[in-house]
Amino acid sequence: MTKILSIISSKEKEKISLGLNFSARQKQAGHDVRVLFFGPSEVSVANDEELGKLIQDSFGGEKPSACVFVAQNAQIEEKLSKKLNLVKAGEYITKSIDEGYTPISF
């Protein structure tokens, strides 16, 4: 089984949607997929209800992750925590690579 870590950092809605759709399709195909929002994408997700719905529709009850430090610095921690799991991105990425996940960025 392929292990994929999709890192979505773009603030552009189209690129965020591309990363989400790619990840959801790979998950539906039976691959092990993790999604991490990092940087500017976190602000876009926090402030765009349509993206929030796309995340929910794509992953159901399983929330992707986002960097807690970016969320704190942008003062969007409360909004973002309703849509995503907040994690320390550096540790999350390193651990995922150690566990055999291949990072892909959008």
MARDOMAR-739131 format. One record per residue (C-alpha): x, y, z; residue number from 1; residue in three letters. Coordinates in Angstrom, 2 decimals, decimal comma. Last residue first. Layout:
# residues N
east; north; up; nr; rest
X; Y; Z; NUM; ala
...
***
This chain:
# residues 106
east; north; up; nr; rest
0,38; 21,59; -3,22; 106; phe
3,10; 19,39; -1,79; 105; ser
3,70; 15,65; -1,95; 104; ile
5,46; 13,90; 0,93; 103; pro
6,06; 10,14; 0,75; 102; thr
4,99; 8,35; 3,94; 101; tyr
7,31; 5,61; 5,23; 100; gly
6,85; 5,89; 9,00; 99; glu
10,00; 8,02; 9,32; 98; asp
8,50; 10,34; 6,69; 97; ile
5,31; 10,65; 8,76; 96; ser
7,30; 11,28; 11,94; 95; lys
9,30; 14,05; 10,29; 94; thr
6,19; 15,71; 8,84; 93; ile
4,27; 15,55; 12,13; 92; tyr
7,26; 16,77; 14,16; 91; glu
7,71; 19,79; 11,92; 90; gly
3,98; 20,44; 11,74; 89; ala
3,32; 20,58; 15,49; 88; lys
-0,32; 19,53; 15,41; 87; val
-3,80; 21,07; 15,21; 86; leu
-6,50; 18,67; 14,05; 85; asn
-8,71; 20,37; 11,46; 84; leu
-12,18; 21,86; 10,95; 83; lys
-13,25; 23,09; 14,40; 82; lys
-9,59; 23,61; 15,38; 81; ser
-9,26; 26,11; 12,53; 80; leu
-11,72; 28,63; 13,92; 79; lys
-10,23; 28,52; 17,44; 78; glu
-6,60; 28,64; 16,25; 77; glu
-7,14; 31,51; 13,82; 76; ile
-4,91; 34,10; 15,53; 75; gln
-2,44; 34,08; 12,62; 74; ala
0,43; 33,31; 15,01; 73; asn
-1,63; 30,67; 16,84; 72; gln
-2,73; 28,95; 13,62; 71; ala
0,83; 28,98; 12,27; 70; val
2,01; 27,42; 15,53; 69; phe
-0,71; 24,75; 15,54; 68; val
0,20; 23,49; 12,08; 67; cys
-2,74; 21,78; 10,40; 66; ala
-4,12; 18,23; 10,30; 65; ser
-6,80; 16,40; 8,31; 64; pro
-10,01; 15,49; 10,13; 63; lys
-11,55; 12,03; 9,77; 62; glu
-15,30; 12,34; 10,30; 61; gly
-15,99; 12,66; 6,60; 60; gly
-12,79; 13,00; 4,60; 59; phe
-13,75; 14,56; 1,27; 58; ser
-17,15; 15,97; 2,25; 57; asp
-15,73; 17,45; 5,47; 56; gln
-12,75; 18,98; 3,68; 55; ile
-14,99; 20,32; 0,89; 54; leu
-17,33; 21,81; 3,49; 53; lys
-14,45; 23,63; 5,15; 52; gly
-13,28; 24,84; 1,75; 51; leu
-16,75; 26,30; 1,11; 50; glu
-16,74; 27,89; 4,57; 49; glu
-13,65; 29,95; 3,73; 48; asp
-11,98; 31,81; 6,61; 47; asn
-10,17; 29,03; 8,46; 46; ala
-9,33; 27,17; 5,25; 45; val
-7,74; 30,23; 3,65; 44; ser
-5,81; 31,07; 6,83; 43; val
-4,49; 27,51; 7,02; 42; glu
-3,47; 27,51; 3,37; 41; ser
-0,99; 30,32; 4,09; 40; pro
1,25; 28,10; 6,26; 39; gly
0,71; 24,36; 6,50; 38; phe
-2,32; 22,17; 5,94; 37; phe
-1,37; 18,53; 6,46; 36; leu
-3,16; 15,61; 4,82; 35; val
-2,41; 11,94; 5,53; 34; arg
-3,16; 9,21; 3,02; 33; val
-2,92; 5,42; 3,24; 32; asp
-3,96; 4,16; -0,18; 31; his
-7,19; 2,28; -0,84; 30; gly
-8,35; 3,95; -4,05; 29; ala
-10,75; 6,06; -1,97; 28; gln
-7,72; 7,44; -0,10; 27; lys
-6,02; 8,31; -3,39; 26; gln
-9,19; 10,05; -4,58; 25; arg
-9,49; 12,01; -1,32; 24; ala
-5,85; 13,11; -1,51; 23; ser
-6,11; 14,29; -5,11; 22; phe
-9,36; 16,14; -4,35; 21; asn
-7,86; 17,84; -1,29; 20; leu
-4,67; 18,86; -3,09; 19; gly
-6,60; 20,21; -6,08; 18; leu
-9,03; 22,06; -3,81; 17; ser
-6,11; 23,75; -2,02; 16; ile
-4,61; 24,64; -5,40; 15; lys
-7,89; 26,18; -6,59; 14; glu
-8,40; 28,06; -3,30; 13; lys
-5,01; 29,74; -3,54; 12; glu
-3,32; 30,09; -0,14; 11; lys
-0,86; 27,35; -1,05; 10; ser
0,51; 25,19; 1,77; 9; ser
-1,10; 21,79; 1,30; 8; ile
1,21; 18,99; 2,38; 7; ile
-0,14; 15,64; 1,16; 6; ser
1,60; 12,79; 3,01; 5; leu
1,16; 9,62; 0,97; 4; ile
1,64; 5,97; 1,95; 3; lys
1,27; 3,46; -0,88; 2; thr
0,00; 0,00; 0,00; 1; met
***
